[in-house]
Amino acid sequence: MKLYNICLGNIKRRKTRMLFLALGLIIGIGTVVTLLSITESMSRDIEERLDQFGANIVMAPRMENLSLNYGGIDVGGVNYEVRELDQASLSRIHTIENAKNLGVIAPKILGPVTIMDKTLLLMGVVFEEELALKPWWQKTGAFPGADNELLLGSAAASLLNASPGSTLVMKEQSFKVSGVLDPTGGSEDNAVIAGLAPAQKILGKQGKISLVEISAFCRGCPITELTLQIAEKFPNAKVTAMKQAVMSKMQSIELFKSFSLGVSALVITIGALLVMVTMMGSVNQRTREIGIFRAIGFRQGHVMQIILLEALLLGIFGGLAGFVLGNGVARIIIPLTLEAGRFAGINWQLGGICLLLSAALSLLASLYPAFKAASLDPNLALRAL
């Protein structure tokens, strides 16, 4: 009789006991798969949420001089030549190698404008992109929906004594104030914000942009590499990565992943101990069977092979069942734990790893019980008959 036939026969005779033996692996692997699936889904959700809060790459025209400005205070007293980028060339940004990592691309035109004998900063934006980049903007009234509408920063509205519905004149063109931003603490508080095309026309800079703010998250590659790729496409521009924001994103996600892996390692260890204890109990209960094997000529190696082959089969079964269980539980839990959360999908690579891990743990946990069974004295074992 072949050894694997003995293993299969023993598993068939002790279905309930073997199922209980595999239960530790099923629970352990299932927990690991559930945690890692939830972690993957939460990581994507965290990335999406973090990517919404502002730009992490800024592209502006290259200048020979450094800006003498800090915290909104200009200490230089020197006006440098202002340069702009060509709006038509902006499409080149989508040709970089990591273009799929680009999120929001928000071009702007900046310049001074006189309204009611007061000089203010006019900022032309693409409102669809700007609002996606800055979801924290709150306003009184509404965001502009037409070319003849504009948005005022809180300080600019106070200076002009304007409110939603007011009419302002810039370069003999009338604009309706559709809304006023709540104070943000940023440069937009002092700005008059209009659509990109109307602002370019007022400033006499048709087809020009002053800077581009980019929200991107480079999953699996350094943010500096993404910055270099953009710089190669725009040699006359200065591309700067806001490393502090990027590092904050990466640290938040890596911390969450480390926590999940730590919990998974703890659960796997407990599962392996449960397998070892259960296998020890199984060996003790099979003293007579092992004694008969030894009495009819089975060597120690044969007995160990029988025990380890059973453990391997149970490990494979536990890994497959745990993988299916873990994905099923994750699919149910994720919508409950994440608002509008989405299951990241079945990770077949993780399934292969779990299968190998389960088989390896089952074999390692069964080594001592198998050695103990192989070392059993046949005479002592046959006394139980």
C-alpha positions in Angstrom: 0.0 0.0 0.0 1.3 3.4 -0.9 1.9 6.0 1.8 -0.4 8.5 0.3 -3.2 6.0 0.2 -2.7 5.5 4.0 -2.9 9.3 4.4 -6.0 9.7 2.3 -7.7 6.8 4.1 -6.9 8.2 7.5 -8.3 11.6 6.5 -11.5 10.0 5.2 -12.0 8.0 8.3 -11.4 11.1 10.6 -13.2 13.8 8.6 -14.5 15.7 11.6 -11.2 15.5 13.5 -9.2 16.5 10.4 -11.6 19.4 9.7 -11.0 20.6 13.2 -7.2 20.2 12.7 -7.4 22.4 9.6 -9.7 24.9 11.3 -6.7 26.7 12.9 -5.1 27.2 9.5 -8.4 28.2 7.9 -9.0 30.9 10.6 -5.4 32.1 10.5 -5.1 32.4 6.8 -8.7 33.8 6.5 -7.8 36.5 9.0 -4.6 37.4 7.2 -6.4 37.6 3.9 -9.2 39.6 5.4 -6.8 42.1 7.1 -4.6 42.5 4.0 -7.7 42.9 1.7 -9.1 45.6 4.0 -5.7 47.2 4.3 -5.4 47.3 0.5 -8.8 48.8 0.1 -8.3 51.3 3.0 -4.9 52.3 1.5 -6.5 53.1 -1.8 -9.2 55.0 0.0 -6.6 56.9 2.1 -4.6 57.7 -1.1 -7.6 59.0 -2.8 -8.6 61.1 0.2 -5.1 62.5 0.7 -4.7 63.2 -3.0 -7.7 65.5 -2.7 -6.1 67.8 -0.2 -4.0 70.1 -2.4 -1.2 69.9 -4.9 2.0 68.1 -4.3 3.8 69.2 -7.5 4.0 72.8 -8.7 5.3 73.7 -12.2 6.2 77.4 -12.8 8.3 79.3 -15.4 12.0 79.0 -14.6 13.6 82.3 -13.4 17.2 83.3 -12.8 16.5 84.9 -9.4 15.1 83.6 -6.2 11.9 85.0 -4.8 12.4 87.4 -1.9 9.1 86.4 -0.3 8.2 84.6 2.9 4.8 84.0 4.4 3.2 86.4 2.0 5.6 89.3 2.9 7.8 90.6 0.0 11.1 91.8 1.5 13.0 92.4 -1.8 11.4 95.6 -3.2 12.6 94.5 -6.6 10.3 93.5 -9.5 11.6 90.7 -11.7 10.5 90.0 -15.2 7.4 87.8 -15.1 7.3 84.9 -17.5 4.5 82.6 -18.5 4.2 79.1 -19.9 2.3 78.3 -23.1 -1.0 76.8 -22.4 -0.9 74.7 -25.6 2.3 72.9 -24.4 0.5 71.7 -21.2 -0.8 68.6 -23.1 2.8 67.3 -23.1 2.4 66.4 -19.4 0.2 63.5 -20.3 3.0 61.9 -22.4 5.3 61.2 -19.4 6.0 57.6 -18.5 4.0 57.7 -15.3 1.1 59.7 -16.7 -1.4 57.3 -15.0 -0.2 58.6 -11.6 -1.3 62.2 -12.5 -4.5 63.3 -10.7 -5.7 66.8 -10.9 -3.8 69.3 -13.2 -4.9 72.8 -12.4 -3.4 75.6 -14.6 -3.6 79.3 -13.4 -2.9 82.8 -14.8 -2.0 85.5 -12.3 -1.8 89.2 -12.6 -2.8 92.5 -11.1 -6.1 94.1 -11.9 -7.7 97.4 -10.8 -11.3 97.4 -9.5 -12.8 100.5 -7.9 -9.4 102.2 -7.8 -8.0 99.3 -5.8 -5.3 96.9 -7.1 -6.0 93.2 -6.4 -4.6 89.9 -7.6 -6.6 88.3 -10.4 -6.4 84.6 -10.5 -7.7 82.8 -13.6 -8.5 79.1 -13.0 -10.3 76.1 -14.6 -13.0 75.8 -11.9 -13.6 72.1 -12.5 -10.0 71.3 -11.8 -9.5 73.9 -9.0 -12.5 72.7 -7.0 -11.3 69.1 -7.4 -7.9 70.2 -6.1 -9.3 72.2 -3.1 -12.4 70.5 -1.8 -12.1 72.4 1.5 -13.2 75.6 -0.2 -16.5 76.8 1.4 -18.4 79.7 0.0 -21.4 82.0 0.4 -23.4 82.0 -2.8 -22.3 79.7 -5.6 -19.2 78.8 -7.6 -19.1 80.5 -11.0 -20.9 78.7 -13.8 -20.4 81.2 -16.6 -17.5 83.3 -18.1 -19.0 86.6 -16.8 -19.1 85.3 -13.2 -16.3 85.4 -10.6 -15.5 84.3 -7.1 -14.0 86.7 -4.4 -11.7 85.8 -1.6 -12.9 86.8 1.8 -10.4 89.7 2.2 -11.0 90.9 -1.4 -14.8 90.9 -0.8 -14.3 92.9 2.4 -12.0 95.4 0.6 -14.5 95.9 -2.3 -17.5 95.7 0.0 -19.0 93.2 -2.4 -21.3 90.2 -1.8 -22.9 87.5 -4.0 -25.0 89.3 -6.7 -22.7 92.4 -6.8 -21.4 93.6 -10.2 -17.7 94.5 -10.6 -16.0 96.0 -13.6 -12.6 94.9 -14.8 -11.1 96.5 -18.0 -14.6 97.8 -19.0 -16.1 94.3 -18.7 -18.8 93.6 -16.2 -18.7 90.5 -14.0 -21.2 89.2 -11.5 -20.0 88.0 -8.1 -21.5 84.5 -7.8 -19.9 83.7 -4.5 -17.5 84.7 -1.7 -15.0 82.2 -0.3 -14.9 81.7 3.5 -11.5 82.5 5.0 -9.0 79.8 4.1 -5.7 81.3 5.4 -4.3 81.0 1.9 -3.5 83.3 -1.0 -7.0 83.0 -2.4 -8.3 85.1 0.5 -6.9 88.2 -1.3 -7.7 87.2 -4.8 -10.4 87.8 -7.4 -10.9 84.4 -9.0 -12.3 84.2 -12.5 -12.4 81.6 -15.3 -9.1 81.0 -17.0 -10.0 82.3 -20.5 -11.7 85.6 -19.2 -8.8 86.2 -16.9 -6.3 85.7 -19.7 -8.2 88.2 -21.9 -8.3 90.8 -19.1 -4.6 90.5 -18.4 -3.7 90.4 -22.1 -2.1 87.0 -21.7 -4.2 84.8 -24.0 -2.8 81.3 -24.3 -0.5 81.9 -21.3 -0.4 80.3 -17.8 1.6 81.5 -14.8 1.8 78.1 -13.0 0.4 74.7 -12.8 -0.6 72.9 -9.6 -0.6 69.1 -9.9 -2.0 66.5 -7.5 -0.4 63.2 -8.0 0.4 60.1 -6.0 3.2 57.9 -7.4 2.2 54.4 -6.3 5.2 52.2 -6.5 7.7 54.8 -7.7 9.5 57.8 -6.1 7.7 61.2 -6.4 11.1 62.6 -7.4 11.1 60.4 -10.5 7.6 61.7 -11.5 9.0 65.3 -11.0 12.0 64.6 -13.2 9.7 63.2 -16.0 7.7 66.4 -16.0 10.8 68.5 -16.0 12.1 66.7 -19.1 9.0 67.6 -21.0 9.2 71.3 -19.9 12.8 72.4 -19.9 11.9 76.1 -19.4 9.9 75.3 -16.3 10.8 74.7 -12.7 9.0 71.6 -11.4 9.0 71.3 -7.6 7.7 68.4 -5.5 6.2 69.4 -2.1 8.1 66.5 -0.4 6.6 67.2 3.0 3.0 66.5 1.7 4.2 63.4 -0.2 6.1 62.0 2.8 3.1 62.5 5.0 1.0 60.5 2.6 3.5 57.7 2.4 4.0 57.5 6.2 0.3 57.4 6.9 -0.2 54.5 4.5 2.9 52.6 5.5 2.0 52.9 9.2 -1.4 51.4 8.5 0.1 48.6 6.5 2.7 47.8 9.2 0.0 47.6 11.8 -2.0 45.2 9.6 1.0 43.0 8.9 1.8 42.9 12.7 -1.7 41.7 13.5 -1.5 39.2 10.7 1.8 37.8 12.0 0.3 37.4 15.5 -2.7 35.5 14.1 -0.6 33.2 11.9 1.6 32.4 15.0 -1.4 31.5 17.0 -2.8 29.4 14.1 0.6 27.5 13.8 0.6 26.7 17.6 -3.0 25.5 17.3 -2.0 23.1 14.5 1.0 21.8 16.5 -1.1 21.2 19.6 -3.9 19.5 17.6 -1.4 17.4 15.7 0.2 16.3 19.0 -3.2 15.3 20.3 -3.8 13.3 17.0 -0.5 11.5 17.4 -1.3 10.6 21.0 -4.7 9.2 19.9 -3.1 7.1 17.2 -0.6 5.3 19.3 -2.0 1.8 18.5 -2.1 2.6 14.7 1.5 3.8 14.8 2.6 0.8 16.8 1.0 -1.6 14.2 2.8 0.3 11.4 6.1 -0.1 13.3 5.4 -3.8 14.1 4.8 -4.7 10.5 8.0 -3.2 9.3 7.4 0.5 8.7 10.6 2.5 9.4 10.8 5.7 11.3 11.0 7.6 8.0 7.8 6.0 6.7 5.9 7.1 9.9 7.2 10.6 9.6 6.2 10.8 5.9 2.7 9.7 6.7 2.2 12.4 9.4 3.9 15.1 7.3 1.9 14.2 4.2 -1.3 14.4 6.1 -0.2 17.8 7.4 0.7 19.0 3.9 -2.7 18.0 2.5 -4.4 19.7 5.4 -2.2 22.8 4.9 -3.2 23.1 1.3 -6.8 22.6 2.1 -6.6 25.2 5.0 -4.8 27.7 2.7 -7.4 27.4 -0.1 -10.4 27.5 2.3 -8.8 30.4 4.3 -8.2 32.4 1.1 -11.8 32.0 0.0 -13.1 32.7 3.5 -10.9 35.8 3.9 -12.0 37.3 0.6 -15.6 36.7 1.4 -15.4 38.3 4.8 -13.5 41.3 3.4 -16.1 41.8 0.7 -18.8 42.0 3.4 -16.8 44.1 5.9 -15.3 46.7 3.6 -18.6 48.5 2.8 -19.4 48.5 6.5 -16.0 50.0 7.6 -15.4 52.4 4.7 -17.8 55.0 3.6 -18.4 54.2 -0.1 -15.6 51.7 0.3 -14.9 49.3 -2.6 -13.4 45.8 -2.4 -10.0 45.9 -4.0 -10.6 42.6 -5.8 -9.1 39.1 -5.5 -5.3 39.2 -5.3 -4.2 35.9 -6.9 -0.6 36.5 -5.9 -1.7 36.8 -2.3 -3.6 33.5 -2.8 -0.4 31.8 -3.9 1.5 33.2 -1.0 -1.2 32.1 1.4 -1.2 28.6 0.0 2.6 28.2 0.4 2.5 29.8 3.8 -0.3 27.5 5.0 1.5 24.4 3.7 4.8 25.5 5.2 3.3 26.3 8.6 1.4 23.0 8.7 4.6 21.1 8.0 6.7 23.1 10.5 4.1 22.7 13.2 3.9 18.9 12.5 7.6 18.3 12.6 7.8 17.6 16.3 4.6 15.5 16.5 5.9 13.5 13.5 9.3 13.0 15.1 7.6 11.9 18.3 5.4 9.4 16.4 8.4 8.0 14.5 10.4 7.6 17.8 7.6 5.7 19.5 8.7 2.3 20.8 6.6 -0.4 19.0 6.5 -2.5 22.2 5.0 0.4 24.2 2.5 1.2 21.4 1.3 -2.4 21.1 0.5 -2.6 24.8 -2.5 -0.4 24.1 -4.0 -3.2 22.0 
